Amino acid sequence: MNASVNLIYLYDHILVMRTTELKSHLHDFIDKINDERFLRVVHAMMKAFTNEEEPSPEEKKLIDERLEHFNNHPDEVENWDDLYRRLRGDRK
């Protein structure tokens, strides 16, 4: 059995927890906490983590156009250092 293990640092103690134990610990903690701000932060993190929106039709079209351009002109590329300098306005 290949169980995932997570480390939780509590002050100067390290707890080794399996994923199921970690989930249980988090559930218990969330059930007992009364700090609405903390719960809102956790909720926002959850939404951001699980947000898998599809690109809009306009975004898909733009992606398709850029991919087609790249496929038709594979040598028209710029390395990261040159791009960074160009965007910063350096003339080196």
N, CA, C and O atoms as a CHARMM CRD file, in Angstrom:
* protein
*
  368
    1    1 MET  N      0.84100  -1.17900   0.00000 PROA 1      0.00000
    2    1 MET  CA     0.00000   0.00000   0.00000 PROA 1      0.00000
    3    1 MET  C      0.88400   1.24000   0.00000 PROA 1      0.00000
    4    1 MET  O      1.75000   1.39000   0.86200 PROA 1      0.00000
    5    2 ASN  N      0.67000   2.10900  -0.94600 PROA 2      0.00000
    6    2 ASN  CA     1.46700   3.32600  -1.06900 PROA 2      0.00000
    7    2 ASN  C      0.65300   4.49600  -0.53300 PROA 2      0.00000
    8    2 ASN  O     -0.08400   5.13700  -1.28300 PROA 2      0.00000
    9    3 ALA  N      0.78000   4.77100   0.74000 PROA 3      0.00000
   10    3 ALA  CA     0.00100   5.84400   1.36400 PROA 3      0.00000
   11    3 ALA  C      0.79200   7.13600   1.32800 PROA 3      0.00000
   12    3 ALA  O      2.00100   7.15200   1.55600 PROA 3      0.00000
   13    4 SER  N      0.10000   8.20300   1.04100 PROA 4      0.00000
   14    4 SER  CA     0.71900   9.51600   1.03800 PROA 4      0.00000
   15    4 SER  C      0.91200   9.97100   2.47400 PROA 4      0.00000
   16    4 SER  O      0.02600   9.79700   3.31100 PROA 4      0.00000
   17    5 VAL  N      2.07200  10.55400   2.75900 PROA 5      0.00000
   18    5 VAL  CA     2.37600  11.01800   4.10500 PROA 5      0.00000
   19    5 VAL  C      2.64500  12.50500   4.05000 PROA 5      0.00000
   20    5 VAL  O      3.35500  12.97700   3.16200 PROA 5      0.00000
   21    6 ASN  N      2.09000  13.24100   4.98300 PROA 6      0.00000
   22    6 ASN  CA     2.27900  14.68200   5.05700 PROA 6      0.00000
   23    6 ASN  C      2.85600  15.03800   6.41500 PROA 6      0.00000
   24    6 ASN  O      2.55400  14.39900   7.42200 PROA 6      0.00000
   25    7 LEU  N      3.69000  16.06600   6.42700 PROA 7      0.00000
   26    7 LEU  CA     4.24800  16.55000   7.68100 PROA 7      0.00000
   27    7 LEU  C      3.50500  17.80400   8.08900 PROA 7      0.00000
   28    7 LEU  O      3.27700  18.69300   7.26900 PROA 7      0.00000
   29    8 ILE  N      3.13600  17.87500   9.32200 PROA 8      0.00000
   30    8 ILE  CA     2.51300  19.07900   9.85000 PROA 8      0.00000
   31    8 ILE  C      3.40900  19.58200  10.97000 PROA 8      0.00000
   32    8 ILE  O      3.74200  18.84000  11.89400 PROA 8      0.00000
   33    9 TYR  N      3.79600  20.84700  10.87800 PROA 9      0.00000
   34    9 TYR  CA     4.65800  21.44400  11.87600 PROA 9      0.00000
   35    9 TYR  C      3.79900  22.17200  12.90200 PROA 9      0.00000
   36    9 TYR  O      3.11900  23.13900  12.55800 PROA 9      0.00000
   37   10 LEU  N      3.81700  21.73600  14.12300 PROA 10     0.00000
   38   10 LEU  CA     3.09800  22.39300  15.20000 PROA 10     0.00000
   39   10 LEU  C      4.12300  22.81900  16.23800 PROA 10     0.00000
   40   10 LEU  O      4.65600  22.00500  16.99200 PROA 10     0.00000
   41   11 TYR  N      4.37700  24.10500  16.25200 PROA 11     0.00000
   42   11 TYR  CA     5.36200  24.67000  17.15300 PROA 11     0.00000
   43   11 TYR  C      6.68500  23.94000  16.94500 PROA 11     0.00000
   44   11 TYR  O      7.28300  24.07000  15.87600 PROA 11     0.00000
   45   12 ASP  N      7.15900  23.18400  17.91900 PROA 12     0.00000
   46   12 ASP  CA     8.43700  22.50200  17.74900 PROA 12     0.00000
   47   12 ASP  C      8.25300  21.00200  17.55000 PROA 12     0.00000
   48   12 ASP  O      9.21500  20.24100  17.66200 PROA 12     0.00000
   49   13 HSD  N      7.04500  20.57500  17.26000 PROA 13     0.00000
   50   13 HSD  CA     6.76600  19.15600  17.05000 PROA 13     0.00000
   51   13 HSD  C      6.43700  18.91500  15.58500 PROA 13     0.00000
   52   13 HSD  O      5.83500  19.76100  14.92400 PROA 13     0.00000
   53   14 ILE  N      6.82700  17.78500  15.09900 PROA 14     0.00000
   54   14 ILE  CA     6.47600  17.38900  13.73900 PROA 14     0.00000
   55   14 ILE  C      5.55800  16.17500  13.83800 PROA 14     0.00000
   56   14 ILE  O      5.90600  15.16200  14.44500 PROA 14     0.00000
   57   15 LEU  N      4.39900  16.29300  13.24100 PROA 15     0.00000
   58   15 LEU  CA     3.47500  15.17000  13.19300 PROA 15     0.00000
   59   15 LEU  C      3.51200  14.57100  11.79500 PROA 15     0.00000
   60   15 LEU  O      3.44400  15.29600  10.80300 PROA 15     0.00000
   61   16 VAL  N      3.61700  13.27800  11.71800 PROA 16     0.00000
   62   16 VAL  CA     3.55700  12.60600  10.43000 PROA 16     0.00000
   63   16 VAL  C      2.14900  12.04900  10.29400 PROA 16     0.00000
   64   16 VAL  O      1.69100  11.25900  11.11900 PROA 16     0.00000
   65   17 MET  N      1.47100  12.48000   9.23200 PROA 17     0.00000
   66   17 MET  CA     0.08200  12.06500   9.05100 PROA 17     0.00000
   67   17 MET  C     -0.12400  11.49400   7.66400 PROA 17     0.00000
   68   17 MET  O      0.42700  11.99900   6.68600 PROA 17     0.00000
   69   18 ARG  N     -0.90000  10.46400   7.58500 PROA 18     0.00000
   70   18 ARG  CA    -1.32400   9.95100   6.30000 PROA 18     0.00000
   71   18 ARG  C     -2.42800  10.86700   5.78100 PROA 18     0.00000
   72   18 ARG  O     -3.01100  11.64300   6.53700 PROA 18     0.00000
   73   19 THR  N     -2.70600  10.76800   4.49600 PROA 19     0.00000
   74   19 THR  CA    -3.69300  11.64900   3.87700 PROA 19     0.00000
   75   19 THR  C     -5.04400  11.55900   4.57900 PROA 19     0.00000
   76   19 THR  O     -5.68000  12.58500   4.81700 PROA 19     0.00000
   77   20 THR  N     -5.48800  10.36200   4.91100 PROA 20     0.00000
   78   20 THR  CA    -6.78400  10.22900   5.58300 PROA 20     0.00000
   79   20 THR  C     -6.77000  10.89900   6.94500 PROA 20     0.00000
   80   20 THR  O     -7.75800  11.51500   7.34200 PROA 20     0.00000
   81   21 GLU  N     -5.66000  10.78600   7.66600 PROA 21     0.00000
   82   21 GLU  CA    -5.55400  11.43900   8.96900 PROA 21     0.00000
   83   21 GLU  C     -5.53600  12.95700   8.81100 PROA 21     0.00000
   84   21 GLU  O     -6.13900  13.68100   9.60200 PROA 21     0.00000
   85   22 LEU  N     -4.84400  13.42300   7.79100 PROA 22     0.00000
   86   22 LEU  CA    -4.77300  14.85600   7.52800 PROA 22     0.00000
   87   22 LEU  C     -6.16100  15.40600   7.21600 PROA 22     0.00000
   88   22 LEU  O     -6.54900  16.45500   7.73200 PROA 22     0.00000
   89   23 LYS  N     -6.90200  14.70200   6.37800 PROA 23     0.00000
   90   23 LYS  CA    -8.26800  15.13300   6.05400 PROA 23     0.00000
   91   23 LYS  C     -9.13100  15.18400   7.30900 PROA 23     0.00000
   92   23 LYS  O     -9.86700  16.14700   7.52300 PROA 23     0.00000
   93   24 SER  N     -9.04100  14.16500   8.12400 PROA 24     0.00000
   94   24 SER  CA    -9.82800  14.11200   9.35100 PROA 24     0.00000
   95   24 SER  C     -9.46100  15.26900  10.28100 PROA 24     0.00000
   96   24 SER  O    -10.33700  15.90900  10.86300 PROA 24     0.00000
   97   25 HSD  N     -8.17300  15.52700  10.41400 PROA 25     0.00000
   98   25 HSD  CA    -7.68800  16.62100  11.26000 PROA 25     0.00000
   99   25 HSD  C     -8.22100  17.95900  10.75300 PROA 25     0.00000
  100   25 HSD  O     -8.67500  18.78800  11.54100 PROA 25     0.00000
  101   26 LEU  N     -8.16500  18.16600   9.44700 PROA 26     0.00000
  102   26 LEU  CA    -8.65800  19.41700   8.87100 PROA 26     0.00000
  103   26 LEU  C    -10.16800  19.56000   9.05600 PROA 26     0.00000
  104   26 LEU  O    -10.65700  20.64000   9.38800 PROA 26     0.00000
  105   27 HSD  N    -10.90000  18.47600   8.84200 PROA 27     0.00000
  106   27 HSD  CA   -12.35600  18.51800   9.04200 PROA 27     0.00000
  107   27 HSD  C    -12.69000  18.89700  10.48400 PROA 27     0.00000
  108   27 HSD  O    -13.54000  19.75300  10.73100 PROA 27     0.00000
  109   28 ASP  N    -12.01600  18.25500  11.42500 PROA 28     0.00000
  110   28 ASP  CA   -12.26200  18.56100  12.83900 PROA 28     0.00000
  111   28 ASP  C    -11.95400  20.02000  13.14400 PROA 28     0.00000
  112   28 ASP  O    -12.72100  20.69500  13.83100 PROA 28     0.00000
  113   29 PHE  N    -10.83500  20.49700  12.63200 PROA 29     0.00000
  114   29 PHE  CA   -10.43200  21.88300  12.87800 PROA 29     0.00000
  115   29 PHE  C    -11.46000  22.85400  12.31300 PROA 29     0.00000
  116   29 PHE  O    -11.87000  23.79600  12.99300 PROA 29     0.00000
  117   30 ILE  N    -11.87500  22.62800  11.07500 PROA 30     0.00000
  118   30 ILE  CA   -12.83800  23.53000  10.42700 PROA 30     0.00000
  119   30 ILE  C    -14.18800  23.48000  11.14400 PROA 30     0.00000
  120   30 ILE  O    -14.85900  24.50400  11.27300 PROA 30     0.00000
  121   31 ASP  N    -14.58700  22.30000  11.60700 PROA 31     0.00000
  122   31 ASP  CA   -15.85800  22.19100  12.32900 PROA 31     0.00000
  123   31 ASP  C    -15.84800  22.97300  13.63800 PROA 31     0.00000
  124   31 ASP  O    -16.89100  23.45700  14.07600 PROA 31     0.00000
  125   32 LYS  N    -14.69100  23.10200  14.26100 PROA 32     0.00000
  126   32 LYS  CA   -14.60700  23.73900  15.57900 PROA 32     0.00000
  127   32 LYS  C    -14.27500  25.22600  15.52900 PROA 32     0.00000
  128   32 LYS  O    -14.51400  25.93400  16.50700 PROA 32     0.00000
  129   33 ILE  N    -13.73300  25.71400  14.42700 PROA 33     0.00000
  130   33 ILE  CA   -13.27400  27.10500  14.39400 PROA 33     0.00000
  131   33 ILE  C    -14.45700  28.06300  14.25400 PROA 33     0.00000
  132   33 ILE  O    -15.43200  27.77200  13.56200 PROA 33     0.00000
  133   34 ASN  N    -14.34900  29.19500  14.91600 PROA 34     0.00000
  134   34 ASN  CA   -15.41000  30.20100  14.87000 PROA 34     0.00000
  135   34 ASN  C    -14.96700  31.47500  14.16900 PROA 34     0.00000
  136   34 ASN  O    -15.71700  32.45100  14.13500 PROA 34     0.00000
  137   35 ASP  N    -13.77900  31.48400  13.61500 PROA 35     0.00000
  138   35 ASP  CA   -13.24300  32.67600  12.95500 PROA 35     0.00000
  139   35 ASP  C    -13.74000  32.71800  11.50900 PROA 35     0.00000
  140   35 ASP  O    -13.26600  31.96500  10.65800 PROA 35     0.00000
  141   36 GLU  N    -14.69800  33.60300  11.24300 PROA 36     0.00000
  142   36 GLU  CA   -15.28900  33.68000   9.90500 PROA 36     0.00000
  143   36 GLU  C    -14.25900  34.09100   8.85700 PROA 36     0.00000
  144   36 GLU  O    -14.30000  33.60600   7.72600 PROA 36     0.00000
  145   37 ARG  N    -13.33200  34.98500   9.22600 PROA 37     0.00000
  146   37 ARG  CA   -12.29900  35.40700   8.26400 PROA 37     0.00000
  147   37 ARG  C    -11.46700  34.21500   7.81500 PROA 37     0.00000
  148   37 ARG  O    -11.18500  34.06100   6.62600 PROA 37     0.00000
  149   38 PHE  N    -11.07400  33.37200   8.76600 PROA 38     0.00000
  150   38 PHE  CA   -10.28600  32.19100   8.43200 PROA 38     0.00000
  151   38 PHE  C    -11.07100  31.27900   7.49700 PROA 38     0.00000
  152   38 PHE  O    -10.53000  30.77900   6.51100 PROA 38     0.00000
  153   39 LEU  N    -12.33300  31.06700   7.80500 PROA 39     0.00000
  154   39 LEU  CA   -13.16000  30.20000   6.96100 PROA 39     0.00000
  155   39 LEU  C    -13.30700  30.77100   5.55900 PROA 39     0.00000
  156   39 LEU  O    -13.31500  30.02300   4.58200 PROA 39     0.00000
  157   40 ARG  N    -13.42400  32.09200   5.45200 PROA 40     0.00000
  158   40 ARG  CA   -13.52500  32.71900   4.12900 PROA 40     0.00000
  159   40 ARG  C    -12.22500  32.54600   3.34200 PROA 40     0.00000
  160   40 ARG  O    -12.25400  32.33100   2.13000 PROA 40     0.00000
  161   41 VAL  N    -11.09200  32.63900   4.02700 PROA 41     0.00000
  162   41 VAL  CA    -9.80100  32.43900   3.35800 PROA 41     0.00000
  163   41 VAL  C     -9.68300  30.99800   2.86900 PROA 41     0.00000
  164   41 VAL  O     -9.27700  30.75700   1.73300 PROA 41     0.00000
  165   42 VAL  N    -10.03400  30.05400   3.71400 PROA 42     0.00000
  166   42 VAL  CA    -9.97900  28.64000   3.31900 PROA 42     0.00000
  167   42 VAL  C    -10.92000  28.39100   2.14400 PROA 42     0.00000
  168   42 VAL  O    -10.57100  27.67700   1.20300 PROA 42     0.00000
  169   43 HSD  N    -12.10500  28.97800   2.20000 PROA 43     0.00000
  170   43 HSD  CA   -13.07000  28.81000   1.11000 PROA 43     0.00000
  171   43 HSD  C    -12.52900  29.39800  -0.19100 PROA 43     0.00000
  172   43 HSD  O    -12.66500  28.78500  -1.24900 PROA 43     0.00000
  173   44 ALA  N    -11.91700  30.58000  -0.12200 PROA 44     0.00000
  174   44 ALA  CA   -11.34100  31.19700  -1.32400 PROA 44     0.00000
  175   44 ALA  C    -10.21300  30.33700  -1.88700 PROA 44     0.00000
  176   44 ALA  O    -10.09100  30.18600  -3.10300 PROA 44     0.00000
  177   45 MET  N     -9.38900  29.77400  -1.00100 PROA 45     0.00000
  178   45 MET  CA    -8.31100  28.88700  -1.46200 PROA 45     0.00000
  179   45 MET  C     -8.89900  27.66100  -2.15000 PROA 45     0.00000
  180   45 MET  O     -8.39600  27.22600  -3.18500 PROA 45     0.00000
  181   46 MET  N     -9.95100  27.11200  -1.58200 PROA 46     0.00000
  182   46 MET  CA   -10.59100  25.93600  -2.16600 PROA 46     0.00000
  183   46 MET  C    -11.14400  26.26000  -3.55100 PROA 46     0.00000
  184   46 MET  O    -10.96700  25.49000  -4.49600 PROA 46     0.00000
  185   47 LYS  N    -11.81600  27.40800  -3.66400 PROA 47     0.00000
  186   47 LYS  CA   -12.38400  27.78800  -4.95300 PROA 47     0.00000
  187   47 LYS  C    -11.28800  28.00800  -5.99100 PROA 47     0.00000
  188   47 LYS  O    -11.42900  27.59400  -7.14100 PROA 47     0.00000
  189   48 ALA  N    -10.19300  28.66100  -5.58600 PROA 48     0.00000
  190   48 ALA  CA    -9.09700  28.91100  -6.52200 PROA 48     0.00000
  191   48 ALA  C     -8.45000  27.60000  -6.95000 PROA 48     0.00000
  192   48 ALA  O     -8.07200  27.44300  -8.11100 PROA 48     0.00000
  193   49 PHE  N     -8.32400  26.66500  -6.02500 PROA 49     0.00000
  194   49 PHE  CA    -7.68600  25.38400  -6.31700 PROA 49     0.00000
  195   49 PHE  C     -8.54900  24.53300  -7.23300 PROA 49     0.00000
  196   49 PHE  O     -8.02800  23.82300  -8.09400 PROA 49     0.00000
  197   50 THR  N     -9.85600  24.59700  -7.05500 PROA 50     0.00000
  198   50 THR  CA   -10.75400  23.73900  -7.83500 PROA 50     0.00000
  199   50 THR  C    -11.32700  24.43600  -9.05900 PROA 50     0.00000
  200   50 THR  O    -12.09900  23.83400  -9.80600 PROA 50     0.00000
  201   51 ASN  N    -10.96500  25.68300  -9.27500 PROA 51     0.00000
  202   51 ASN  CA   -11.50400  26.44000 -10.40300 PROA 51     0.00000
  203   51 ASN  C    -10.88300  25.93600 -11.70200 PROA 51     0.00000
  204   51 ASN  O     -9.70200  26.16300 -11.96400 PROA 51     0.00000
  205   52 GLU  N    -11.66800  25.26600 -12.49500 PROA 52     0.00000
  206   52 GLU  CA   -11.19600  24.73800 -13.77200 PROA 52     0.00000
  207   52 GLU  C    -12.10700  25.22800 -14.88600 PROA 52     0.00000
  208   52 GLU  O    -12.66400  24.43500 -15.64500 PROA 52     0.00000
  209   53 GLU  N    -12.25100  26.53500 -14.97400 PROA 53     0.00000
  210   53 GLU  CA   -13.12000  27.10300 -15.99500 PROA 53     0.00000
  211   53 GLU  C    -12.56500  26.84000 -17.38600 PROA 53     0.00000
  212   53 GLU  O    -11.35500  26.84300 -17.61000 PROA 53     0.00000
  213   54 GLU  N    -13.47800  26.61700 -18.29900 PROA 54     0.00000
  214   54 GLU  CA   -13.11400  26.49300 -19.70500 PROA 54     0.00000
  215   54 GLU  C    -12.80300  27.88600 -20.24500 PROA 54     0.00000
  216   54 GLU  O    -13.42600  28.86500 -19.83400 PROA 54     0.00000
  217   55 PRO  N    -11.84500  27.97700 -21.16100 PROA 55     0.00000
  218   55 PRO  CA   -11.61800  29.28100 -21.80100 PROA 55     0.00000
  219   55 PRO  C    -12.87400  29.71000 -22.56300 PROA 55     0.00000
  220   55 PRO  O    -13.63400  28.87600 -23.05400 PROA 55     0.00000
  221   56 SER  N    -13.07000  31.00900 -22.64900 PROA 56     0.00000
  222   56 SER  CA   -14.21300  31.53800 -23.40000 PROA 56     0.00000
  223   56 SER  C    -13.99500  31.25500 -24.88700 PROA 56     0.00000
  224   56 SER  O    -12.87500  30.93700 -25.28800 PROA 56     0.00000
  225   57 PRO  N    -15.03400  31.36400 -25.70900 PROA 57     0.00000
  226   57 PRO  CA   -14.86300  31.17200 -27.15600 PROA 57     0.00000
  227   57 PRO  C    -13.81100  32.11900 -27.74100 PROA 57     0.00000
  228   57 PRO  O    -13.05400  31.73200 -28.63100 PROA 57     0.00000
  229   58 GLU  N    -13.76200  33.35900 -27.24200 PROA 58     0.00000
  230   58 GLU  CA   -12.76300  34.31700 -27.73200 PROA 58     0.00000
  231   58 GLU  C    -11.35100  33.87300 -27.36200 PROA 58     0.00000
  232   58 GLU  O    -10.42600  33.97800 -28.16800 PROA 58     0.00000
  233   59 GLU  N    -11.19100  33.36900 -26.12000 PROA 59     0.00000
  234   59 GLU  CA    -9.87600  32.88500 -25.68700 PROA 59     0.00000
  235   59 GLU  C     -9.46000  31.65400 -26.48900 PROA 59     0.00000
  236   59 GLU  O     -8.29800  31.52900 -26.87500 PROA 59     0.00000
  237   60 LYS  N    -10.40200  30.74700 -26.74000 PROA 60     0.00000
  238   60 LYS  CA   -10.09700  29.55900 -27.54300 PROA 60     0.00000
  239   60 LYS  C     -9.66400  29.95700 -28.95100 PROA 60     0.00000
  240   60 LYS  O     -8.72100  29.38700 -29.50000 PROA 60     0.00000
  241   61 LYS  N    -10.35700  30.93700 -29.53100 PROA 61     0.00000
  242   61 LYS  CA   -10.01500  31.39900 -30.87900 PROA 61     0.00000
  243   61 LYS  C     -8.60300  31.97300 -30.89500 PROA 61     0.00000
  244   61 LYS  O     -7.82200  31.67000 -31.79600 PROA 61     0.00000
  245   62 LEU  N     -8.27300  32.79300 -29.90900 PROA 62     0.00000
  246   62 LEU  CA    -6.94200  33.38700 -29.83300 PROA 62     0.00000
  247   62 LEU  C     -5.87100  32.31000 -29.66200 PROA 62     0.00000
  248   62 LEU  O     -4.82300  32.37000 -30.30500 PROA 62     0.00000
  249   63 ILE  N     -6.12600  31.33500 -28.80500 PROA 63     0.00000
  250   63 ILE  CA    -5.17700  30.23200 -28.60800 PROA 63     0.00000
  251   63 ILE  C     -4.98400  29.46900 -29.90900 PROA 63     0.00000
  252   63 ILE  O     -3.85400  29.15600 -30.28600 PROA 63     0.00000
  253   64 ASP  N     -6.08200  29.16800 -30.59900 PROA 64     0.00000
  254   64 ASP  CA    -5.99700  28.44900 -31.87400 PROA 64     0.00000
  255   64 ASP  C     -5.20300  29.24400 -32.90800 PROA 64     0.00000
  256   64 ASP  O     -4.39300  28.67700 -33.64200 PROA 64     0.00000
  257   65 GLU  N     -5.43500  30.56300 -32.96500 PROA 65     0.00000
  258   65 GLU  CA    -4.69900  31.40900 -33.91500 PROA 65     0.00000
  259   65 GLU  C     -3.20600  31.41100 -33.60200 PROA 65     0.00000
  260   65 GLU  O     -2.37800  31.30700 -34.50700 PROA 65     0.00000
  261   66 ARG  N     -2.86700  31.52600 -32.33800 PROA 66     0.00000
  262   66 ARG  CA    -1.44800  31.54100 -31.96000 PROA 66     0.00000
  263   66 ARG  C     -0.78900  30.19800 -32.21600 PROA 66     0.00000
  264   66 ARG  O      0.36000  30.14000 -32.65300 PROA 66     0.00000
  265   67 LEU  N     -1.50800  29.12100 -31.94500 PROA 67     0.00000
  266   67 LEU  CA    -0.96800  27.78800 -32.20600 PROA 67     0.00000
  267   67 LEU  C     -0.77400  27.56900 -33.69900 PROA 67     0.00000
  268   67 LEU  O      0.24200  27.01500 -34.12000 PROA 67     0.00000
  269   68 GLU  N     -1.73500  27.99800 -34.49500 PROA 68     0.00000
  270   68 GLU  CA    -1.60900  27.87500 -35.94900 PROA 68     0.00000
  271   68 GLU  C     -0.40600  28.68600 -36.44900 PROA 68     0.00000
  272   68 GLU  O      0.36100  28.21100 -37.28600 PROA 68     0.00000
  273   69 HSD  N     -0.24700  29.90800 -35.93500 PROA 69     0.00000
  274   69 HSD  CA     0.89900  30.73100 -36.34000 PROA 69     0.00000
  275   69 HSD  C      2.21100  30.03600 -35.97400 PROA 69     0.00000
  276   69 HSD  O      3.14500  30.00300 -36.77600 PROA 69     0.00000
  277   70 PHE  N      2.27800  29.48800 -34.77200 PROA 70     0.00000
  278   70 PHE  CA     3.49500  28.78500 -34.35900 PROA 70     0.00000
  279   70 PHE  C      3.75900  27.58300 -35.25700 PROA 70     0.00000
  280   70 PHE  O      4.89900  27.35000 -35.65900 PROA 70     0.00000
  281   71 ASN  N      2.71600  26.81500 -35.57500 PROA 71     0.00000
  282   71 ASN  CA     2.89300  25.64200 -36.43500 PROA 71     0.00000
  283   71 ASN  C      3.34400  26.03200 -37.83900 PROA 71     0.00000
  284   71 ASN  O      4.10200  25.29900 -38.47400 PROA 71     0.00000
  285   72 ASN  N      2.87900  27.18800 -38.32600 PROA 72     0.00000
  286   72 ASN  CA     3.27100  27.65600 -39.65600 PROA 72     0.00000
  287   72 ASN  C      4.63200  28.35300 -39.66500 PROA 72     0.00000
  288   72 ASN  O      5.27500  28.43200 -40.71100 PROA 72     0.00000
  289   73 HSD  N      5.06900  28.85000 -38.53000 PROA 73     0.00000
  290   73 HSD  CA     6.33300  29.59300 -38.43500 PROA 73     0.00000
  291   73 HSD  C      7.10300  29.16100 -37.18200 PROA 73     0.00000
  292   73 HSD  O      7.29900  29.97000 -36.27500 PROA 73     0.00000
  293   74 PRO  N      7.53900  27.90900 -37.11900 PROA 74     0.00000
  294   74 PRO  CA     8.17700  27.41000 -35.89000 PROA 74     0.00000
  295   74 PRO  C      9.50500  28.08800 -35.55600 PROA 74     0.00000
  296   74 PRO  O      9.96900  28.00000 -34.41900 PROA 74     0.00000
  297   75 ASP  N     10.12300  28.76300 -36.52800 PROA 75     0.00000
  298   75 ASP  CA    11.40500  29.42000 -36.25800 PROA 75     0.00000
  299   75 ASP  C     11.23700  30.84400 -35.73200 PROA 75     0.00000
  300   75 ASP  O     12.21700  31.47200 -35.33000 PROA 75     0.00000
  301   76 GLU  N     10.03000  31.35000 -35.73200 PROA 76     0.00000
  302   76 GLU  CA     9.78500  32.69900 -35.21900 PROA 76     0.00000
  303   76 GLU  C      9.58800  32.63800 -33.70600 PROA 76     0.00000
  304   76 GLU  O      8.48000  32.80800 -33.19800 PROA 76     0.00000
  305   77 VAL  N     10.66800  32.39700 -33.01900 PROA 77     0.00000
  306   77 VAL  CA    10.62300  32.31600 -31.55800 PROA 77     0.00000
  307   77 VAL  C     11.66100  33.25900 -30.97400 PROA 77     0.00000
  308   77 VAL  O     12.54800  33.73800 -31.68000 PROA 77     0.00000
  309   78 GLU  N     11.54500  33.51600 -29.71100 PROA 78     0.00000
  310   78 GLU  CA    12.46300  34.40800 -29.02300 PROA 78     0.00000
  311   78 GLU  C     12.80700  33.75500 -27.69100 PROA 78     0.00000
  312   78 GLU  O     11.92400  33.28000 -26.97700 PROA 78     0.00000
  313   79 ASN  N     14.10400  33.73300 -27.36000 PROA 79     0.00000
  314   79 ASN  CA    14.44400  33.11800 -26.08400 PROA 79     0.00000
  315   79 ASN  C     14.04600  34.04700 -24.93700 PROA 79     0.00000
  316   79 ASN  O     13.85800  35.24900 -25.12600 PROA 79     0.00000
  317   80 TRP  N     13.92400  33.46900 -23.76300 PROA 80     0.00000
  318   80 TRP  CA    13.40800  34.19300 -22.61300 PROA 80     0.00000
  319   80 TRP  C     14.24500  35.42800 -22.27800 PROA 80     0.00000
  320   80 TRP  O     13.68500  36.48600 -21.99000 PROA 80     0.00000
  321   81 ASP  N     15.57600  35.31600 -22.31000 PROA 81     0.00000
  322   81 ASP  CA    16.43900  36.45300 -21.96200 PROA 81     0.00000
  323   81 ASP  C     16.22200  37.62100 -22.91400 PROA 81     0.00000
  324   81 ASP  O     16.12000  38.76700 -22.47500 PROA 81     0.00000
  325   82 ASP  N     16.15000  37.34000 -24.21700 PROA 82     0.00000
  326   82 ASP  CA    15.92400  38.41200 -25.19400 PROA 82     0.00000
  327   82 ASP  C     14.53900  39.03400 -25.01300 PROA 82     0.00000
  328   82 ASP  O     14.38900  40.25400 -25.07500 PROA 82     0.00000
  329   83 LEU  N     13.54700  38.20400 -24.79200 PROA 83     0.00000
  330   83 LEU  CA    12.19400  38.70800 -24.57700 PROA 83     0.00000
  331   83 LEU  C     12.13900  39.59200 -23.33400 PROA 83     0.00000
  332   83 LEU  O     11.53200  40.66300 -23.35400 PROA 83     0.00000
  333   84 TYR  N     12.76700  39.14800 -22.26700 PROA 84     0.00000
  334   84 TYR  CA    12.77700  39.90800 -21.01900 PROA 84     0.00000
  335   84 TYR  C     13.42700  41.27200 -21.22700 PROA 84     0.00000
  336   84 TYR  O     12.89700  42.29600 -20.79500 PROA 84     0.00000
  337   85 ARG  N     14.57700  41.27500 -21.89200 PROA 85     0.00000
  338   85 ARG  CA    15.26600  42.55200 -22.15900 PROA 85     0.00000
  339   85 ARG  C     14.40700  43.45600 -23.03800 PROA 85     0.00000
  340   85 ARG  O     14.31600  44.65800 -22.79000 PROA 85     0.00000
  341   86 ARG  N     13.78200  42.88700 -24.05700 PROA 86     0.00000
  342   86 ARG  CA    12.94900  43.69000 -24.95400 PROA 86     0.00000
  343   86 ARG  C     11.75900  44.29200 -24.21000 PROA 86     0.00000
  344   86 ARG  O     11.42800  45.46100 -24.40700 PROA 86     0.00000
  345   87 LEU  N     11.13100  43.51000 -23.37300 PROA 87     0.00000
  346   87 LEU  CA     9.97600  44.00700 -22.63000 PROA 87     0.00000
  347   87 LEU  C     10.36600  45.06300 -21.59600 PROA 87     0.00000
  348   87 LEU  O      9.58000  45.95600 -21.28200 PROA 87     0.00000
  349   88 ARG  N     11.58200  44.95000 -21.07600 PROA 88     0.00000
  350   88 ARG  CA    12.06200  45.95900 -20.12800 PROA 88     0.00000
  351   88 ARG  C     12.53200  47.21800 -20.83800 PROA 88     0.00000
  352   88 ARG  O     12.73600  48.25300 -20.20400 PROA 88     0.00000
  353   89 GLY  N     12.70300  47.13300 -22.15000 PROA 89     0.00000
  354   89 GLY  CA    13.14500  48.29200 -22.91200 PROA 89     0.00000
  355   89 GLY  C     14.64800  48.40000 -23.03500 PROA 89     0.00000
  356   89 GLY  O     15.16300  49.41800 -23.49600 PROA 89     0.00000
  357   90 ASP  N     15.36700  47.34900 -22.62200 PROA 90     0.00000
  358   90 ASP  CA    16.82900  47.35400 -22.75200 PROA 90     0.00000
  359   90 ASP  C     17.21000  47.25100 -24.21800 PROA 90     0.00000
  360   90 ASP  O     16.53600  46.57200 -24.99400 PROA 90     0.00000
  361   91 ARG  N     18.26100  47.90500 -24.58900 PROA 91     0.00000
  362   91 ARG  CA    18.71800  47.87600 -25.98700 PROA 91     0.00000
  363   91 ARG  C     19.95500  47.01100 -26.17200 PROA 91     0.00000
  364   91 ARG  O     20.58000  47.05900 -27.23200 PROA 91     0.00000
  365   92 LYS  N     20.32300  46.22800 -25.17500 PROA 92     0.00000
  366   92 LYS  CA    21.54500  45.41800 -25.23400 PROA 92     0.00000
  367   92 LYS  C     21.46700  44.37300 -26.31300 PROA 92     0.00000
  368   92 LYS  O     22.41200  43.60600 -26.49800 PROA 92     0.00000
